[in-house]
Amino acid sequence: MKWLYRGDQVNLRLPPFHCNLNPIELVWAQLKDYVARHNKTFKLADVRQLVGEGLLEVTADRWQGAIRQEQKM
């Protein structure tokens, strides 16, 4: 991790793709899990459909849960 100081502000550079520090990584993992559990044909068109369905599962509550999880770290 890298700290950047600017006046009275501190910017913390997080390691990319670190699931415990970036809530988007937790949501992305949920989406990948949805596709993996529902993928029966392994055809690209079906995977695209599943991604769309999985995105509908990413609710505000799931985002808030991912953010709360990150804040515990």
N, C-alpha and C positions, 0 to 999 in steps of 0.2 A: 504494500500500500504506500501511497505517496501523498504527503501533505503539501498543500500549496497555501501560502499565506498572502492575503491581499488586504492591507489595512486592518480593519477589525473583523474580517471574514476569514474563515478557514474552509478550504475546499479539500475534501478527501477523495482521492482518486481510487476507485474500487477496482479490484482485479476483474477483468471481463469474464463473463460466463460463470461467476462464482455464485452458486445457487443460494447460499446462505446470506449473501449480502445484496443480491439484486432480486427484488420480488418478481420481475418479469421471467426470471429463470424458473421459479416455482410454477408460475402460470403456464409457461411453455411445457414444463414437464407434465402438468395435468393434461394439456392438449395432446401431447404425444402418447400418454397413457390411454386416453380415450380412443385414439385412432388404433393403437395396438390391440386393445381389448375388442374392438368392433370390426377389425379388418379380417374378412373371411376370404376374399378373392385375390388380394394383393395386386389388383389392377389400379393403374394410376387414376382413372376416372372415379373409381370407388373411393380411393384415398382422398381425392379432392372433396368428394361429397362428405366424407367423414370429418375432414378438417372443418368444413362449414358447420356441420352439426356440433362438433366439439367446441367451436368458438361460441356457439349459443349457450354452452354450459359454463362459460367463463362469465360469471355474474359479478355484480358489484360486491356481493358478500365474499366471493372467492378472492377477489382482488384485495379486499380489506383483510382477509385472513392471511394472505401472502405478505402483506405489509406488516401486519402484527407479528408474524413469524420472524420477519427480518429485523424488526425493532427489538426483539428479545435477544438478538445476538450481540 
